[in-house]
């Protein structure tokens, strides 16, 4: 009984430590991000690139970033108000190495755009929180995203259910037109037989994140939702499934699937 109590205490302490770490990270990241945003508000676009994370800087030269903000941020005018809406701590995000990250959302009112949502991702780099990503959308567009995410999730999970059952050819049939052009049905089936089938049955699948966007690299403008699932397979264990859904002729269809 005493040993059990010690074990439970250790688990409770570990849980509190993780929660405390996340809480501390969120506050520090928020402070750093708000200082970075203050510079952007003042038109210090080059300095904002200088202060950003190294991975951010690798995404494009300073001059391109300055031009992007002049075209996209400057026309919005000064920020009249800005309030933190949410802050989420994570140790991994798509397309980046494992580390410490905080995704922050602010309800912001600009002089020339009105209610908007600013989204930023900060990462801990050499002991300092630095901005890794920045995006501004009108609040009305966020409402559209809120409607799109559950619809895309429902379609993606129905598609995944077919894949789980080994209906590989049918999953190709139900995919987006661009995906079908990229790979033939037979090649798709062969790929899933070689890569997906050996993983075995799905023991659990939980939605981890859903991100709405109107643009993706190498794809035409449209409506997309990138969904990530924490999935446990019978023969592999914990994995991450990424499904990219695209709105096509009023229906959400799978445009990409990846298991890691």
TIRODO-822090 format. One line per 5 residues: number of its first residue (from 0); their letters; for each residue z, y, x of N, C-alpha, C. Coordinates in nm, 2 decimals, decimal comma, padded with zeros to 4 digits. Layout:
REM TIRODO-822090
NUM> a> Z/Y/X/Z/Y/X/Z/Y/X | ...;
END
This chain:
REM TIRODO-822090
0> xxxxx> 00,00/-00,12/00,08/00,00/00,00/00,00/00,00/00,13/00,09 | 00,08/00,12/00,19/00,09/00,24/00,28/-00,04/00,26/00,35 | -00,11/00,15/00,40/-00,24/00,16/00,46/-00,34/00,22/00,37 | -00,34/00,18/00,24/-00,44/00,23/00,14/-00,42/00,38/00,13 | -00,29/00,42/00,13/-00,26/00,56/00,11/-00,31/00,64/00,23;
5> xxxxx> -00,30/00,59/00,35/-00,35/00,66/00,47/-00,50/00,67/00,46 | -00,57/00,56/00,42/-00,72/00,56/00,41/-00,76/00,67/00,31 | -00,70/00,67/00,19/-00,73/00,77/00,09/-00,71/00,91/00,14 | -00,60/00,93/00,22/-00,57/01,06/00,27/-00,68/01,10/00,37 | -00,73/01,01/00,45/-00,83/01,04/00,55/-00,96/01,08/00,47;
10> xxxxx> -01,00/01,01/00,37/-01,12/01,04/00,29/-01,10/01,17/00,23 | -00,99/01,20/00,17/-00,96/01,33/00,11/-00,97/01,45/00,21 | -00,91/01,42/00,33/-00,92/01,53/00,43/-01,06/01,55/00,48 | -01,14/01,44/00,50/-01,28/01,45/00,54/-01,36/01,53/00,44 | -01,33/01,50/00,31/-01,40/01,57/00,20/-01,37/01,72/00,20;
15> xxxxx> -01,24/01,75/00,22/-01,21/01,89/00,22/-01,26/01,96/00,34 | -01,27/01,89/00,45/-01,33/01,95/00,57/-01,47/01,99/00,55 | -01,55/01,90/00,49/-01,69/01,92/00,46/-01,71/02,04/00,37 | -01,62/02,04/00,27/-01,63/02,15/00,17/-01,60/02,29/00,24 | -01,49/02,28/00,32/-01,45/02,41/00,39/-01,57/02,45/00,49;
20> xxxxx> -01,63/02,36/00,55/-01,74/02,39/00,64/-01,86/02,45/00,56 | -01,89/02,40/00,45/-02,00/02,45/00,36/-01,96/02,59/00,31 | -01,84/02,61/00,27/-01,80/02,74/00,22/-01,80/02,85/00,33 | -01,75/02,81/00,45/-01,76/02,90/00,56/-01,90/02,94/00,60 | -01,99/02,83/00,60/-02,13/02,86/00,63/-02,20/02,95/00,53;
25> xxxxx> -02,17/02,93/00,41/-02,23/03,01/00,30/-02,19/03,16/00,32 | -02,07/03,19/00,35/-02,02/03,33/00,36/-02,09/03,39/00,49 | -02,09/03,31/00,60/-02,15/03,37/00,72/-02,30/03,39/00,71 | -02,36/03,30/00,64/-02,51/03,31/00,62/-02,54/03,43/00,53 | -02,46/03,44/00,42/-02,48/03,56/00,33/-02,47/03,69/00,41;
30> xxxxx> -02,36/03,70/00,49/-02,34/03,82/00,56/-02,46/03,85/00,65 | -02,51/03,75/00,72/-02,62/03,77/00,82/-02,75/03,80/00,74 | -02,77/03,74/00,63/-02,89/03,76/00,55/-02,89/03,90/00,49 | -02,78/03,95/00,44/-02,77/04,08/00,38/-02,80/04,19/00,48 | -02,75/04,16/00,61/-02,78/04,26/00,71/-02,93/04,26/00,75;
35> xxxxx> -02,99/04,14/00,74/-03,13/04,13/00,77/-03,21/04,20/00,66 | -03,17/04,18/00,54/-03,24/04,24/00,42/-03,22/04,40/00,43 | -03,11/04,44/00,47/-03,09/04,59/00,49/-03,19/04,65/00,58 | -03,23/04,58/00,69/-03,33/04,62/00,78/-03,47/04,62/00,71 | -03,50/04,52/00,63/-03,62/04,51/00,56/-03,63/04,63/00,46;
40> xxxxx> -03,52/04,66/00,39/-03,52/04,77/00,29/-03,55/04,90/00,36 | -03,51/04,91/00,49/-03,54/05,04/00,56/-03,68/05,04/00,63 | -03,75/04,93/00,61/-03,89/04,93/00,66/-03,89/04,88/00,81 | -03,79/04,82/00,85/-03,78/04,77/00,99/-03,84/04,63/01,00 | -03,97/04,62/00,97/-04,04/04,50/00,96/-04,05/04,42/01,09;
45> xxxxx> -04,08/04,49/01,19/-04,09/04,43/01,32/-03,96/04,38/01,37 | -03,85/04,46/01,35/-03,72/04,41/01,39/-03,67/04,29/01,31 | -03,72/04,28/01,18/-03,68/04,16/01,10/-03,74/04,04/01,16 | -03,86/04,05/01,21/-03,92/03,93/01,28/-03,84/03,90/01,41 | -03,80/04,00/01,48/-03,73/03,98/01,61/-03,60/03,91/01,58;
50> xxxxx> -03,54/03,94/01,47/-03,40/03,88/01,44/-03,41/03,75/01,36 | -03,53/03,70/01,33/-03,54/03,58/01,25/-03,53/03,46/01,35 | -03,52/03,34/01,28/-03,51/03,22/01,36/-03,63/03,18/01,44 | -03,61/03,11/01,55/-03,73/03,08/01,63/-03,83/03,00/01,56 | -03,79/02,91/01,47/-03,89/02,83/01,39/-03,97/02,93/01,30;
55> xxxxx> -03,91/03,03/01,25/-03,98/03,13/01,17/-04,08/03,20/01,25 | -04,04/03,24/01,37/-04,13/03,31/01,46/-04,25/03,23/01,51 | -04,23/03,10/01,52/-04,34/03,01/01,55/-04,44/03,00/01,44 | -04,40/03,04/01,32/-04,49/03,03/01,20/-04,60/03,13/01,20 | -04,59/03,24/01,28/-04,69/03,34/01,29/-04,64/03,46/01,38;
60> xxxxx> -04,74/03,53/01,43/-04,70/03,64/01,52/-04,64/03,76/01,45 | -04,57/03,84/01,53/-04,50/03,96/01,48/-04,59/04,05/01,40 | -04,71/04,08/01,45/-04,80/04,17/01,38/-04,84/04,12/01,24 | -04,86/03,99/01,23/-04,89/03,93/01,10/-04,78/03,95/01,00 | -04,66/03,93/01,05/-04,54/03,94/00,96/-04,53/04,09/00,91;
65> xxxxx> -04,54/04,18/01,00/-04,54/04,32/00,97/-04,64/04,36/00,86 | -04,76/04,31/00,88/-04,87/04,33/00,79/-04,84/04,27/00,65 | -04,78/04,15/00,65/-04,75/04,08/00,53/-04,64/04,16/00,45 | -04,54/04,22/00,52/-04,44/04,29/00,45/-04,49/04,43/00,40 | -04,58/04,49/00,48/-04,64/04,61/00,43/-04,72/04,59/00,31;
70> xxxxx> -04,79/04,48/00,30/-04,87/04,45/00,18/-04,79/04,40/00,06 | -04,69/04,32/00,09/-04,62/04,25/-00,02/-04,48/04,31/-00,05 | -04,41/04,36/00,04/-04,27/04,41/00,02/-04,27/04,57/00,00 | -04,34/04,64/00,08/-04,34/04,78/00,08/-04,37/04,84/-00,06 | -04,48/04,79/-00,12/-04,51/04,84/-00,26/-04,41/04,83/-00,36;
75> xxxxx> -04,31/04,74/-00,34/-04,20/04,72/-00,44/-04,11/04,84/-00,45 | -04,10/04,92/-00,34/-04,01/05,03/-00,33/-03,87/04,99/-00,29 | -03,78/05,08/-00,28/-03,64/05,05/-00,24/-03,57/04,96/-00,34 | -03,48/04,88/-00,28/-03,40/04,79/-00,37/-03,29/04,88/-00,43 | -03,29/04,88/-00,57/-03,19/04,96/-00,64/-03,06/04,88/-00,65;
80> xxxxx> -03,07/04,75/-00,66/-02,95/04,67/-00,67/-02,98/04,53/-00,62 | -02,88/04,46/-00,57/-02,90/04,32/-00,52/-02,77/04,25/-00,54 | -02,77/04,14/-00,61/-02,65/04,06/-00,63/-02,68/03,91/-00,60 | -02,59/03,85/-00,53/-02,61/03,70/-00,49/-02,60/03,62/-00,62 | -02,70/03,54/-00,64/-02,71/03,45/-00,75/-02,66/03,31/-00,72;
85> xxxxx> -02,69/03,26/-00,60/-02,65/03,13/-00,56/-02,66/03,11/-00,41 | -02,59/03,02/-00,35/-02,60/02,98/-00,21/-02,57/02,83/-00,20 | -02,67/02,76/-00,14/-02,66/02,62/-00,13/-02,67/02,58/00,02 | -02,57/02,50/00,06/-02,56/02,45/00,20/-02,62/02,31/00,21 | -02,70/02,29/00,32/-02,76/02,16/00,35/-02,77/02,14/00,50;
90> xxxxx> -02,78/02,01/00,53/-02,80/01,98/00,67/-02,95/01,93/00,70 | -03,03/01,94/00,60/-03,17/01,91/00,62/-03,25/01,97/00,51 | -03,37/02,02/00,55/-03,47/02,07/00,45/-03,61/02,03/00,49 | -03,70/02,02/00,40/-03,84/01,97/00,43/-03,90/02,06/00,54 | -03,96/01,99/00,63/-04,04/02,05/00,74/-03,96/02,11/00,85;
95> xxxxx> -03,83/02,08/00,86/-03,75/02,14/00,96/-03,66/02,03/01,02 | -03,61/02,04/01,14/-03,52/01,94/01,20/-03,39/01,94/01,14 | -03,31/01,84/01,15/-03,17/01,84/01,10/-03,09/01,95/01,16 | -03,01/02,01/01,09/-02,93/02,12/01,14/-02,84/02,17/01,03 | -02,81/02,30/01,02/-02,73/02,36/00,92/-02,82/02,47/00,85;
100> xxxxx> -02,82/02,47/00,72/-02,91/02,56/00,65/-02,83/02,61/00,52 | -02,86/02,73/00,48/-02,81/02,78/00,35/-02,93/02,85/00,28 | -02,95/02,80/00,16/-03,06/02,86/00,08/-02,99/02,96/-00,02 | -03,03/03,09/-00,01/-02,97/03,19/-00,09/-03,07/03,26/-00,19 | -03,02/03,29/-00,31/-03,10/03,36/-00,41/-03,03/03,48/-00,46;
105> xxxxx> -03,10/03,59/-00,46/-03,04/03,72/-00,50/-03,12/03,77/-00,63 | -03,04/03,82/-00,72/-03,10/03,90/-00,83/-03,12/04,04/-00,78 | -03,24/04,09/-00,77/-03,27/04,22/-00,71/-03,35/04,30/-00,80 | -03,32/04,43/-00,81/-03,40/04,52/-00,89/-03,47/04,62/-00,79 | -03,60/04,62/-00,79/-03,67/04,71/-00,70/-03,72/04,83/-00,79;
110> xxxxx> -03,74/04,94/-00,72/-03,78/05,07/-00,79/-03,91/05,05/-00,86 | -04,01/04,98/-00,80/-04,14/04,97/-00,86/-04,18/04,83/-00,91 | -04,08/04,74/-00,91/-04,11/04,61/-00,97/-04,01/04,57/-01,07 | -03,89/04,62/-01,07/-03,79/04,58/-01,16/-03,72/04,45/-01,13 | -03,67/04,38/-01,23/-03,59/04,26/-01,20/-03,68/04,16/-01,12;
115> xxxxx> -03,62/04,11/-01,01/-03,69/04,02/-00,92/-03,59/03,92/-00,87 | -03,64/03,81/-00,80/-03,56/03,71/-00,74/-03,60/03,71/-00,59 | -03,51/03,73/-00,50/-03,53/03,71/-00,36/-03,47/03,58/-00,31 | -03,56/03,50/-00,25/-03,51/03,37/-00,20/-03,52/03,37/-00,04 | -03,41/03,33/00,02/-03,41/03,32/00,16/-03,34/03,19/00,21;
120> xxxxx> -03,39/03,15/00,32/-03,32/03,03/00,39/-03,28/03,08/00,52 | -03,15/03,05/00,55/-03,09/03,09/00,68/-03,06/02,96/00,75 | -03,07/02,96/00,88/-03,03/02,85/00,97/-02,94/02,89/01,08 | -02,85/02,80/01,12/-02,76/02,83/01,23/-02,83/02,79/01,36 | -02,85/02,90/01,44/-02,92/02,88/01,57/-02,84/02,94/01,68;
125> xxxxx> -02,80/02,86/01,77/-02,72/02,90/01,89/-02,60/02,98/01,84 | -02,53/02,93/01,74/-02,41/03,00/01,69/-02,43/03,11/01,60 | -02,55/03,15/01,57/-02,58/03,27/01,48/-02,67/03,23/01,36 | -02,64/03,28/01,25/-02,72/03,25/01,13/-02,84/03,35/01,13 | -02,96/03,29/01,12/-03,08/03,37/01,13/-03,17/03,33/01,01;
130> xxxxx> -03,25/03,42/00,97/-03,34/03,39/00,85/-03,46/03,31/00,89 | -03,48/03,20/00,81/-03,59/03,11/00,84/-03,70/03,13/00,74 | -03,67/03,18/00,62/-03,78/03,20/00,52/-03,74/03,31/00,42 | -03,83/03,39/00,37/-03,81/03,50/00,28/-03,92/03,50/00,18 | -03,89/03,51/00,05/-03,99/03,52/-00,06/-03,93/03,60/-00,17;
135> xxxxx> -04,02/03,68/-00,23/-03,98/03,76/-00,35/-04,07/03,73/-00,47 | -04,01/03,71/-00,58/-04,10/03,69/-00,70/-04,04/03,77/-00,82 | -04,12/03,81/-00,91/-04,07/03,88/-01,03/-03,98/03,78/-01,11 | -03,88/03,83/-01,18/-03,79/03,75/-01,25/-03,86/03,67/-01,36 | -03,97/03,73/-01,42/-04,05/03,66/-01,52/-04,11/03,53/-01,47;
140> xxxxx> -04,16/03,54/-01,34/-04,22/03,42/-01,28/-04,11/03,31/-01,26 | -03,99/03,35/-01,24/-03,88/03,25/-01,22/-03,86/03,18/-01,35 | -03,88/03,25/-01,46/-03,87/03,18/-01,59/-03,97/03,07/-01,61 | -04,09/03,10/-01,56/-04,20/03,01/-01,57/-04,17/02,89/-01,48 | -04,11/02,91/-01,37/-04,07/02,80/-01,28/-03,97/02,71/-01,34;
145> xxxxx> -03,87/02,77/-01,42/-03,77/02,70/-01,48/-03,83/02,60/-01,59 | -03,94/02,64/-01,65/-04,00/02,56/-01,75/-04,09/02,45/-01,68 | -04,15/02,48/-01,57/-04,24/02,39/-01,50/-04,16/02,27/-01,44 | -04,05/02,30/-01,38/-03,97/02,20/-01,30/-03,94/02,07/-01,38 | -03,88/02,09/-01,50/-03,85/01,96/-01,58/-03,97/01,89/-01,63;
150> xxxxx> -04,08/01,96/-01,66/-04,20/01,90/-01,70/-04,26/01,82/-01,59 | -04,26/01,88/-01,47/-04,32/01,81/-01,35/-04,23/01,69/-01,32 | -04,10/01,71/-01,33/-04,01/01,60/-01,29/-04,04/01,48/-01,39 | -04,05/01,50/-01,51/-04,07/01,40/-01,61/-04,20/01,32/-01,58 | -04,31/01,40/-01,55/-04,44/01,34/-01,51/-04,43/01,26/-01,38;
155> xxxxx> -04,36/01,32/-01,28/-04,35/01,25/-01,15/-04,27/01,12/-01,16 | -04,16/01,12/-01,24/-04,08/01,00/-01,26/-04,15/00,89/-01,33 | -04,24/00,93/-01,43/-04,32/00,83/-01,50/-04,42/00,77/-01,40 | -04,48/00,85/-01,32/-04,57/00,80/-01,21/-04,50/00,71/-01,12 | -04,38/00,75/-01,07/-04,31/00,67/-00,98/-04,27/00,53/-01,04;
160> xxxxx> -04,24/00,53/-01,17/-04,21/00,41/-01,23/-04,32/00,31/-01,22 | -04,44/00,36/-01,24/-04,56/00,27/-01,22/-04,57/00,22/-01,08 | -04,55/00,30/-00,98/-04,55/00,26/-00,84/-04,45/00,15/-00,82 | -04,33/00,18/-00,88/-04,22/00,08/-00,86/-04,26/-00,06/-00,91 | -04,34/-00,06/-01,02/-04,38/-00,18/-01,08/-04,50/-00,25/-01,01;
165> xxxxx> -04,55/-00,18/-00,91/-04,67/-00,23/-00,84/-04,80/-00,20/-00,90 | -04,80/-00,10/-00,99/-04,93/-00,06/-01,06/-04,99/00,05/-00,97 | -05,04/00,00/-00,85/-05,09/00,10/-00,75/-05,22/00,16/-00,79 | -05,31/00,08/-00,84/-05,44/00,13/-00,89/-05,42/00,23/-01,00 | -05,33/00,20/-01,09/-05,31/00,29/-01,20/-05,25/00,42/-01,16;
170> xxxxx> -05,17/00,41/-01,05/-05,11/00,54/-00,99/-05,22/00,63/-00,94 | -05,32/00,57/-00,88/-05,44/00,65/-00,84/-05,51/00,71/-00,95 | -05,53/00,63/-01,06/-05,60/00,68/-01,18/-05,53/00,80/-01,24 | -05,39/00,80/-01,23/-05,31/00,91/-01,29/-05,29/01,03/-01,20 | -05,34/01,02/-01,08/-05,32/01,13/-00,98/-05,41/01,25/-01,01;
175> xxxxx> -05,39/01,35/-00,94/-05,47/01,48/-00,95/-05,61/01,45/-00,89 | -05,70/01,53/-00,94/-05,84/01,51/-00,90/-05,86/01,54/-00,75 | -05,79/01,63/-00,70/-05,80/01,66/-00,55/-05,76/01,54/-00,47 | -05,65/01,47/-00,52/-05,60/01,36/-00,44/-05,71/01,24/-00,45 | -05,77/01,23/-00,56/-05,87/01,12/-00,57/-05,99/01,15/-00,48;
180> xxxxx> -06,02/01,28/-00,47/-06,13/01,31/-00,38/-06,10/01,28/-00,23 | -05,97/01,30/-00,20/-05,92/01,28/-00,06/-05,92/01,14/-00,02 | -05,89/01,05/-00,11/-05,88/00,90/-00,08/-05,93/00,82/-00,19 | -06,01/00,72/-00,16/-06,07/00,63/-00,26/-05,96/00,53/-00,32 | -05,98/00,48/-00,44/-05,89/00,40/-00,50/-05,85/00,28/-00,42;
185> xxxxx> -05,94/00,21/-00,36/-05,91/00,09/-00,28/-05,83/00,12/-00,16 | -05,86/00,24/-00,10/-05,78/00,27/00,02/-05,63/00,31/-00,02 | -05,62/00,37/-00,14/-05,49/00,41/-00,19/-05,41/00,28/-00,21 | -05,47/00,19/-00,28/-05,40/00,07/-00,32/-05,36/-00,01/-00,19 | -05,45/-00,01/-00,09/-05,42/-00,08/00,03/-05,30/-00,01/00,11;
190> xxxxx> -05,30/00,12/00,10/-05,19/00,19/00,17/-05,06/00,16/00,11 | -05,05/00,16/-00,02/-04,92/00,13/-00,09/-04,88/-00,02/-00,07 | -04,98/-00,11/-00,07/-04,95/-00,25/-00,04/-04,88/-00,26/00,10 | -04,93/-00,19/00,19/-04,88/-00,20/00,33/-04,76/-00,12/00,36 | -04,74/00,00/00,29/-04,63/00,09/00,32/-04,52/00,08/00,21;
195> xxxxx> -04,56/00,08/00,08/-04,46/00,09/-00,02/-04,40/-00,05/-00,06 | -04,49/-00,14/-00,08/-04,44/-00,27/-00,13/-04,34/-00,34/-00,04 | -04,34/-00,33/00,10/-04,24/-00,39/00,18/-04,10/-00,33/00,16 | -04,09/-00,21/00,10/-03,96/-00,15/00,08/-03,88/-00,22/-00,02 | -03,95/-00,29/-00,11/-03,88/-00,37/-00,22/-03,85/-00,28/-00,34;
200> xxxxx> -03,76/-00,33/-00,42/-03,72/-00,26/-00,55/-03,64/-00,14/-00,52 | -03,65/-00,04/-00,61/-03,57/00,08/-00,61/-03,43/00,05/-00,66 | -03,33/00,06/-00,59/-03,19/00,04/-00,63/-03,13/00,17/-00,70 | -03,17/00,28/-00,65/-03,13/00,41/-00,70/-03,23/00,52/-00,67 | -03,24/00,62/-00,75/-03,32/00,74/-00,73/-03,26/00,86/-00,79;
205> xxxxx> -03,23/00,96/-00,71/-03,17/01,08/-00,77/-03,24/01,20/-00,72 | -03,27/01,29/-00,81/-03,34/01,42/-00,78/-03,26/01,50/-00,68 | -03,32/01,53/-00,57/-03,25/01,61/-00,47/-03,28/01,76/-00,48 | -03,41/01,79/-00,50/-03,45/01,93/-00,52/-03,59/01,94/-00,59 | -03,62/02,05/-00,64/-03,74/02,08/-00,71/-03,78/02,22/-00,68;
210> xxxxx> -03,89/02,24/-00,62/-03,94/02,38/-00,58/-04,07/02,41/-00,64 | -04,08/02,52/-00,72/-04,20/02,56/-00,78/-04,27/02,67/-00,69 | -04,40/02,65/-00,68/-04,48/02,75/-00,61/-04,62/02,76/-00,66 | -04,69/02,87/-00,63/-04,82/02,89/-00,68/-04,93/02,87/-00,57 | -04,88/02,84/-00,45/-04,97/02,82/-00,34/-04,91/02,71/-00,24;
215> xxxxx> -05,00/02,63/-00,18/-04,97/02,53/-00,08/-05,07/02,54/00,03 | -05,03/02,52/00,15/-05,13/02,52/00,26/-05,24/02,42/00,24 | -05,37/02,47/00,25/-05,48/02,38/00,23/-05,52/02,35/00,09 | -05,45/02,41/-00,01/-05,48/02,38/-00,15/-05,51/02,51/-00,22 | -05,59/02,50/-00,33/-05,63/02,63/-00,40/-05,50/02,68/-00,48;
220> xxxxx> -05,51/02,81/-00,51/-05,40/02,87/-00,59/-05,39/02,79/-00,72 | -05,27/02,77/-00,76/-05,24/02,70/-00,89/-05,09/02,69/-00,91 | -05,05/02,59/-00,98/-04,90/02,57/-01,01/-04,86/02,44/-00,95 | -04,76/02,44/-00,87/-04,72/02,32/-00,80/-04,56/02,31/-00,81 | -04,51/02,18/-00,81/-04,37/02,16/-00,80/-04,35/02,05/-00,70;
225> xxxxx> -04,27/02,08/-00,59/-04,24/01,98/-00,49/-04,11/01,92/-00,52 | -04,10/01,79/-00,55/-03,98/01,72/-00,58/-03,94/01,63/-00,47 | -03,81/01,63/-00,44/-03,75/01,54/-00,34/-03,64/01,45/-00,41 | -03,65/01,32/-00,38/-03,55/01,23/-00,43/-03,48/01,16/-00,32 | -03,35/01,14/-00,34/-03,27/01,05/-00,26/-03,28/00,92/-00,32;
230> xxxxx> -03,35/00,83/-00,25/-03,38/00,70/-00,30/-03,33/00,59/-00,21 | -03,28/00,48/-00,27/-03,24/00,36/-00,19/-03,32/00,25/-00,23 | -03,39/00,19/-00,13/-03,48/00,07/-00,16/-03,40/-00,05/-00,12 | -03,44/-00,16/-00,18/-03,38/-00,29/-00,15/-03,39/-00,33/00,00 | -03,51/-00,31/00,06/-03,53/-00,36/00,19/-03,52/-00,25/00,30;
235> xxxxx> -03,49/-00,13/00,26/-03,48/-00,02/00,36/-03,36/00,06/00,35 | -03,30/00,08/00,24/-03,18/00,16/00,23/-03,21/00,30/00,20 | -03,12/00,40/00,23/-03,14/00,54/00,19/-03,27/00,60/00,25 | -03,34/00,66/00,16/-03,47/00,72/00,20/-03,49/00,85/00,12 | -03,59/00,93/00,16/-03,63/01,05/00,08/-03,77/01,03/00,04;
240> xxxxx> -03,79/01,04/-00,09/-03,93/01,04/-00,15/-03,96/01,19/-00,18 | -04,08/01,23/-00,14/-04,13/01,36/-00,18/-04,26/01,34/-00,26 | -04,26/01,40/-00,38/-04,37/01,40/-00,47/-04,41/01,54/-00,50 | -04,54/01,57/-00,47/-04,60/01,70/-00,51/-04,68/01,69/-00,63 | -04,63/01,77/-00,74/-04,70/01,76/-00,87/-04,78/01,89/-00,88;
245> xxxxx> -04,90/01,88/-00,95/-04,98/01,99/-00,97/-05,02/02,00/-01,12 | -05,03/02,12/-01,17/-05,07/02,13/-01,31/-05,22/02,13/-01,32 | -05,27/02,03/-01,39/-05,42/02,01/-01,40/-05,46/02,00/-01,54 | -05,53/02,09/-01,60/-05,58/02,09/-01,74/-05,46/02,07/-01,83 | -05,35/02,14/-01,81/-05,24/02,14/-01,89/-05,14/02,02/-01,87;
250> xxxxx> -05,17/01,93/-01,78/-05,09/01,81/-01,75/-05,04/01,81/-01,60 | -04,92/01,77/-01,58/-04,86/01,76/-01,45/-04,91/01,63/-01,39 | -04,97/01,63/-01,28/-05,02/01,51/-01,21/-04,98/01,51/-01,07 | -04,96/01,39/-01,01/-04,92/01,37/-00,87/-05,03/01,41/-00,78 | -05,00/01,50/-00,69/-05,10/01,54/-00,59/-05,07/01,49/-00,45;
255> xxxxx> -04,95/01,44/-00,43/-04,90/01,39/-00,30/-04,78/01,31/-00,31 | -04,77/01,21/-00,23/-04,65/01,12/-00,23/-04,62/01,08/-00,09 | -04,49/01,09/-00,05/-04,45/01,05/00,09/-04,31/01,00/00,08 | -04,29/00,89/00,16/-04,16/00,83/00,17/-04,11/00,84/00,32 | -03,99/00,89/00,34/-03,94/00,90/00,48/-03,80/00,84/00,48;
END
